[in-house]
Amino acid sequence: MSEIPDWLNSMAEIVGSKGFTSASDDMAPWLTDWRGRYTGKALALISPASTEEVSAIAKIANAHAIALVPQGGNSGMVGGATPDKTGQSILLSLRRMNKIRDIDAGGQLTVCDAGLILENLHEALNDHGQRFPLTLGGKGSATIGGLVSTNAGGTQVLRHGAMRSLVAGLEAVLPDGSIYNGLSPLKKDNRGYDLKQLLIGGEGTLGIVTAATLKTVPALIDRCVAWAGVASPQAAYALFKFLNAREGQSLEGFEIVPKTCLDAVLEHIPDTRPPLNDSASWNVLIEFVRDQELATDPRELVEKLLAEALEQGLIQDAAIASNESQAEAFWKIRDSISEAERASGPALQHDISVPVARMADFITTAGTQIEEAYTGTKVAAFGHMGDGNVHFHVKAPTEIKAGRDGSQWMERSSQTISRMVHDLVVAEGGSISAEHGIGQTKRDELERLSGDARILVLRAIKSAIDPKNIMNPGKLVPLASGTSAS
Ligand SMILES: Cc1cc2nc3c(=O)[nH]c(=O)nc-3n(C[C@H](O)[C@H](O)[C@H](O)COP(=O)(O)OP(=O)(O)OC[C@H]3O[C@@H](n4cnc5c(N)ncnc54)[C@H](O)[C@@H]3O)c2cc1C
């Protein structure tokens, strides 16, 4: 049995027995990403309980050039929190750091530890008449540190922006162990480069986020959720423009759902029902809200606007949720699409954005081009249309079933079909990662499709802040030629 090195013993002493394990059974659940696409190895799983402990661990890691892989809820989509297979990294879990440090309801600011789970934040703020206006399907696992580090989006970006707009301050430990205390919520601060913004979306490659000051908004008084059938993505966009021009300030959600995705949900997800009597080729889920800053009754608003939209031929039919449980049922359909799509067969998934005004045409033209180029494939594009961001799935031909065949098809096709999708996105001035990040999944594509300037800056920032490349090596930043991932 190999001896535990002194530096690892020192790390174990810092966090104590509650925060240290090197037992493979204990580590196993955290060494595979939740989608099961990557499995890595680690020397130990270390879970500090304070910023000072994180700092002490980072100092030792830096002195011995040991890789640290930060992990929150392990709900990320791009393998960013999974260590490589060398078994030489430390998996650094923030889950024990899960306290709310302060809720300032009047100032609409909340300070919390990085390991706090999003859903727990939502519940705590509700008791104070406040709301953190970011939510996503993984809210029961995703942590504030992970959300910050991936600049996560979700279904309320339309009105409130992604994490970058919602973080007022950050505390973090840098690779040399120094503590950056930037929690103070300054509205104006012109001291040059903004480390906070580098850490947001930094995917753990520049440091470990230990706490955040988050902007909150008043809790909702009520909301109205509606489901409308439309003829095409172009009609969905026309409806979006109409609603936005009329009452954009209270429009909080606008999601597009093709019939194929709705059918997959109805087939695979228990307790789901079609919202409309006659199914439409395309659907949109709309949410209007009222809080203390907005006076209009959302239900009256939706009834009036959808009646006008029907009259103008923008929609074919609509159903307005008559109560909260029906509203939840509509959202359940939207939130279950990924699960339903997975159950219906292998598919390549792309989280892409193009300028909002071009998304409708992108969905139809890129969809047709892919289906023509790769016989038997079917494109399903759904999601945050109001943000110009859809999840663009390319489903395998029906004869390819889940399992070994499906995995092999996905492996092969990521080199061809995914490249074509990404090329089409770039040609539209879009992004190959709208909200999930780069991680290990898209690092090579980022390099292939980025201009020299972007890659130069990414590498320069990385090597300036983390010269020993100990922070989450192999993720996000394309390797300089001639170097290896760890
Ligand atoms: C069902 C479902 C639906 C989802 N829907 C959406 C969606 O609509 N929009 C969206 O944006 N995402 C979505 N996600 C993805 C996921 O929830 C987000 O990426 C989330 O931000 C990850 O948080 P986490 O705590 O699980 O991070 P992890 O998965 O643990 O880590 C993600 C990345 O952040 C780094 N990291 C984690 N914590 C820290 C830290 N404290 N300091 C530094 N780096 C850190 C990791 O190293 C890794 O690179 C969804 C996930 C699921 C399961």
The ligand as a Tripos MOL2 file, in Angstrom:
@<TRIPOS>MOLECULE
LIG
   53    58     1     0     0
SMALL
NO_CHARGES

@<TRIPOS>ATOM
      1 C1        -31.7420   19.2940  -14.7120 C.3       1 LIG1
      2 C2        -30.7080   20.3800  -14.9090 C.ar      1 LIG1
      3 C3        -31.0660   21.5450  -15.5780 C.ar      1 LIG1
      4 C4        -30.1190   22.5600  -15.7780 C.ar      1 LIG1
      5 N1        -30.5140   23.7010  -16.4110 N.ar      1 LIG1
      6 C5        -29.6270   24.6990  -16.5740 C.ar      1 LIG1
      7 C6        -30.0340   25.9330  -17.1750 C.ar      1 LIG1
      8 O1        -31.1800   26.1180  -17.5580 O.2       1 LIG1
      9 N2        -29.1060   26.9010  -17.2940 N.ar      1 LIG1
     10 C7        -27.8070   26.7450  -16.8610 C.ar      1 LIG1
     11 O2        -27.0060   27.6760  -16.9750 O.2       1 LIG1
     12 N3        -27.3920   25.5770  -16.3010 N.ar      1 LIG1
     13 C8        -28.2680   24.5650  -16.1500 C.ar      1 LIG1
     14 N4        -27.8640   23.3910  -15.5680 N.ar      1 LIG1
     15 C9        -26.4400   23.1740  -15.2670 C.3       1 LIG1
     16 C10       -25.9790   23.4090  -13.8400 C.3       1 LIG1
     17 O3        -27.0120   23.3840  -12.8980 O.3       1 LIG1
     18 C11       -25.2010   24.7040  -13.7500 C.3       1 LIG1
     19 O4        -24.0660   24.6050  -14.5890 O.3       1 LIG1
     20 C12       -24.7090   25.0260  -12.3290 C.3       1 LIG1
     21 O5        -24.1640   26.3060  -12.3840 O.3       1 LIG1
     22 C13       -23.6510   24.0890  -11.7730 C.3       1 LIG1
     23 O6        -23.5750   24.2760  -10.3590 O.3       1 LIG1
     24 P1        -22.8650   23.1630   -9.4590 P.3       1 LIG1
     25 O7        -22.7920   23.6980   -8.0810 O.co2     1 LIG1
     26 O8        -23.5330   21.8650   -9.6390 O.co2     1 LIG1
     27 O9        -21.4160   23.1550  -10.1030 O.3       1 LIG1
     28 P2        -20.4750   21.9090  -10.4840 P.3       1 LIG1
     29 O10       -21.1390   21.0800  -11.5110 O.co2     1 LIG1
     30 O11       -20.0250   21.2320   -9.2580 O.co2     1 LIG1
     31 O12       -19.2770   22.7020  -11.1430 O.3       1 LIG1
     32 C14       -19.4410   23.4060  -12.3330 C.3       1 LIG1
     33 C15       -18.1370   24.1690  -12.6540 C.3       1 LIG1
     34 O13       -17.9030   25.1720  -11.6730 O.3       1 LIG1
     35 C16       -16.6930   24.9190  -10.9630 C.3       1 LIG1
     36 N5        -16.9800   25.2290   -9.5630 N.ar      1 LIG1
     37 C17       -17.9540   24.7280   -8.7780 C.ar      1 LIG1
     38 N6        -17.9320   25.3350   -7.5760 N.ar      1 LIG1
     39 C18       -16.9120   26.2130   -7.5980 C.ar      1 LIG1
     40 C19       -16.3790   27.1390   -6.6700 C.ar      1 LIG1
     41 N7        -16.9080   27.2780   -5.4670 N.pl3     1 LIG1
     42 N8        -15.3150   27.8890   -7.0370 N.ar      1 LIG1
     43 C20       -14.7740   27.7720   -8.2700 C.ar      1 LIG1
     44 N9        -15.2360   26.9170   -9.1880 N.ar      1 LIG1
     45 C21       -16.3050   26.1560   -8.8680 C.ar      1 LIG1
     46 C22       -16.3530   23.4720  -11.2110 C.3       1 LIG1
     47 O14       -14.9610   23.2420  -11.1380 O.3       1 LIG1
     48 C23       -16.8950   23.2860  -12.6250 C.3       1 LIG1
     49 O15       -15.9870   23.7700  -13.5620 O.3       1 LIG1
     50 C24       -28.7890   22.3750  -15.3290 C.ar      1 LIG1
     51 C25       -28.4370   21.1980  -14.6430 C.ar      1 LIG1
     52 C26       -29.3860   20.2190  -14.4270 C.ar      1 LIG1
     53 C27       -28.9760   18.9870  -13.6660 C.3       1 LIG1
@<TRIPOS>BOND
     1     1     2 1
     2     2     3 ar
     3     2    52 ar
     4     3     4 ar
     5     4     5 ar
     6     4    50 ar
     7     5     6 ar
     8     6     7 ar
     9     6    13 1
    10     7     8 2
    11     7     9 ar
    12     9    10 ar
    13    10    11 2
    14    10    12 ar
    15    12    13 ar
    16    13    14 ar
    17    14    15 1
    18    14    50 ar
    19    15    16 1
    20    16    17 1
    21    16    18 1
    22    18    19 1
    23    18    20 1
    24    20    21 1
    25    20    22 1
    26    22    23 1
    27    23    24 1
    28    24    25 2
    29    24    26 1
    30    24    27 1
    31    27    28 1
    32    28    29 2
    33    28    30 1
    34    28    31 1
    35    31    32 1
    36    32    33 1
    37    33    34 1
    38    33    48 1
    39    34    35 1
    40    35    36 1
    41    35    46 1
    42    36    37 ar
    43    36    45 ar
    44    37    38 ar
    45    38    39 ar
    46    39    40 ar
    47    39    45 ar
    48    40    41 1
    49    40    42 ar
    50    42    43 ar
    51    43    44 ar
    52    44    45 ar
    53    46    47 1
    54    46    48 1
    55    48    49 1
    56    50    51 ar
    57    51    52 ar
    58    52    53 1
@<TRIPOS>SUBSTRUCTURE
     1 LIG1         1 GROUP 0 **** ****
